[in-house]
Amino acid sequence: MFTSKMARSLAGKVVAITGGARGIGHATAVALAARGASIALGDLDGDEARVAAERLGGPAFGGSLDVSDRASFQKFIIEVEQQLGSIDVLINNAGIMPLGQIVAEDERLTRKIIDINLHGPIIGTKLVAPLMAARGGGHIINVASGVGRVALAGAATYSASKYGLIGFTEATRAELRDSKVEVSCIVPMIVNTQLGAGLSTVRGQKTVEATDVADAIVEVIGKPRFETWVPATARPLYLLMSLIPKNWADALSRGVGAAHVLDQPDQAARDAYESRVRGIAGDRKQPR
């Protein structure tokens, strides 16, 4: 149980990470394992999760996890408890971001984005929060996105899922306040992972690496707070855009190169990722 107001030690803590086989999830696992945490990696690709866990070198477990399926999530949690012990921190990181115009988006893909990006963290929270509360504390961290605060063309459903995730995080934090279960959200800009393949970053902002997000998550576990932007310099831009008239904000978005980050990607660089995530939803069509 976490009790100190000072930076909390990670040694011996059990941290479960969804979507942990690659990208932000895997980078976070490496960072936390280096600080003595026991790591559980859940991923649709269970074999990849098991390989990634074996490579961490410390107490670790990797298994299959479909975050959109309650039975799968429940099974994963039971396996983690059997292998490593009670979960101290749940990082809801699993997410997909297929791009394209909303009017052309296959309904199966729309539902899968919401199921994984939003319903998944809701399921995970419902399952672990009571366990954490009964033990007197814990921490749930939801990995959101900058487009969960400032929506952009080209990813309407993804943006909706991340707006919803931030709202869910805020409401859940209020509900769990007296239980000593911390609830936080991480808000990354475009990250240099498969999900961010072929995308440019906003002018004036540095390219974000998975390790940058991992470092932010480690910091938030040590000193919990509600919202953390990665990079931190993106938050003032968001605050400015939320305070000025919408037409001014749109002009600013165009001026800093944000307006077309998601609807004008390097499609060739995204083909492999788009094919993989659309296959998850049974939608083999490529976006136009």
Secondary structure by P-SEA (a helix, b strand, c coil): ccccccccccccbbbbbccccccaaaaaaaaaaaabbbbbbbccaaaaaaaaaaaccccbbbbbbccccaaaaaaaaaaaaaccccccbbbcccccccccccccccaaaaaaaaacccaaaaaaaaccaaaaaaaccbbbbbbccccccccccccaaaaaaaaaaaaaaaaaaaaaccccbbbbbbbbcccccccccccccccccccccaaaaaaaaaaaaacccccccccaaaaaaaaaaacccaaaaaaaaaaacccccccccccccaaaaaaaaaaaaccccccc
